[in-house]
Amino acid sequence: MEMEQKDCSMKVDKLIEKHAWIASEKQLFGRSGTDYDFLSLNPSKAKEELDKLQAEQSGCATQTFQSMINTLVTAVVLKLILLSFVS
């Protein structure tokens, strides 16, 4: 048991070294009303929300890309039309 506790402590120390945000936000862990309120947060619901937002973001990116391609195609077609008048 003591060995497991030392192992866990070492892992926590390594995480704190690797991720600077842990040390700066550590005082919020377990506090009510924060993102680290582990008793009131529902991981399943948070995962559902994350999946929904990622799907939404992906859809927005696809729409933006398609709009950009359409604008580019329009510009190229207009350029070709203008060049045909100049020639």
C-alpha positions as a Python dict, from the first residue, in 0.01 Angstrom:
ca = {
    (1, 'M'): (0, 0, 0),
    (2, 'E'): (277, 242, 90),
    (3, 'M'): (460, 156, -232),
    (4, 'E'): (144, 232, -435),
    (5, 'Q'): (110, 568, -261),
    (6, 'K'): (472, 659, -341),
    (7, 'D'): (421, 550, -702),
    (8, 'C'): (107, 764, -728),
    (9, 'S'): (285, 1061, -571),
    (10, 'M'): (568, 1029, -823),
    (11, 'K'): (318, 1018, -1110),
    (12, 'V'): (144, 1329, -980),
    (13, 'D'): (477, 1511, -947),
    (14, 'K'): (566, 1419, -1305),
    (15, 'L'): (229, 1544, -1429),
    (16, 'I'): (278, 1874, -1245),
    (17, 'E'): (621, 1913, -1405),
    (18, 'K'): (491, 1826, -1750),
    (19, 'H'): (176, 2041, -1741),
    (20, 'A'): (220, 2390, -1595),
    (21, 'W'): (-154, 2454, -1580),
    (22, 'I'): (-194, 2193, -1303),
    (23, 'A'): (6, 2396, -1053),
    (24, 'S'): (-176, 2718, -1137),
    (25, 'E'): (-525, 2563, -1114),
    (26, 'K'): (-462, 2311, -836),
    (27, 'Q'): (-639, 2527, -575),
    (28, 'L'): (-963, 2485, -776),
    (29, 'F'): (-961, 2103, -771),
    (30, 'G'): (-1269, 1971, -594),
    (31, 'R'): (-1416, 2318, -531),
    (32, 'S'): (-1787, 2359, -590),
    (33, 'G'): (-1884, 2556, -900),
    (34, 'T'): (-1550, 2513, -1080),
    (35, 'D'): (-1461, 2295, -1377),
    (36, 'Y'): (-1286, 2071, -1126),
    (37, 'D'): (-1595, 2006, -910),
    (38, 'F'): (-1567, 1631, -959),
    (39, 'L'): (-1868, 1547, -741),
    (40, 'S'): (-2123, 1749, -938),
    (41, 'L'): (-1987, 1696, -1290),
    (42, 'N'): (-2121, 1410, -1500),
    (43, 'P'): (-1849, 1264, -1727),
    (44, 'S'): (-2103, 1090, -1954),
    (45, 'K'): (-2294, 1413, -2011),
    (46, 'A'): (-1970, 1605, -2068),
    (47, 'K'): (-1863, 1346, -2328),
    (48, 'E'): (-2197, 1379, -2507),
    (49, 'E'): (-2160, 1758, -2511),
    (50, 'L'): (-1802, 1728, -2640),
    (51, 'D'): (-1909, 1493, -2920),
    (52, 'K'): (-2193, 1728, -3016),
    (53, 'L'): (-1965, 2032, -3025),
    (54, 'Q'): (-1698, 1848, -3225),
    (55, 'A'): (-1957, 1740, -3483),
    (56, 'E'): (-2083, 2098, -3501),
    (57, 'Q'): (-1729, 2229, -3546),
    (58, 'S'): (-1657, 1974, -3815),
    (59, 'G'): (-1972, 2079, -4002),
    (60, 'C'): (-1872, 2445, -3981),
    (61, 'A'): (-1525, 2367, -4113),
    (62, 'T'): (-1674, 2174, -4407),
    (63, 'Q'): (-1913, 2459, -4489),
    (64, 'T'): (-1633, 2716, -4468),
    (65, 'F'): (-1409, 2507, -4694),
    (66, 'Q'): (-1688, 2458, -4949),
    (67, 'S'): (-1764, 2830, -4947),
    (68, 'M'): (-1396, 2911, -4999),
    (69, 'I'): (-1375, 2667, -5293),
    (70, 'N'): (-1687, 2820, -5451),
    (71, 'T'): (-1542, 3171, -5416),
    (72, 'L'): (-1213, 3058, -5570),
    (73, 'V'): (-1388, 2886, -5862),
    (74, 'T'): (-1596, 3199, -5925),
    (75, 'A'): (-1284, 3417, -5925),
    (76, 'V'): (-1105, 3186, -6169),
    (77, 'V'): (-1405, 3175, -6403),
    (78, 'L'): (-1436, 3555, -6397),
    (79, 'K'): (-1064, 3591, -6467),
    (80, 'L'): (-1093, 3353, -6764),
    (81, 'I'): (-1391, 3550, -6899),
    (82, 'L'): (-1206, 3879, -6865),
    (83, 'L'): (-896, 3735, -7031),
    (84, 'S'): (-1106, 3610, -7323),
    (85, 'F'): (-1226, 3968, -7385),
    (86, 'V'): (-872, 4107, -7375),
    (87, 'S'): (-733, 3852, -7621),
}
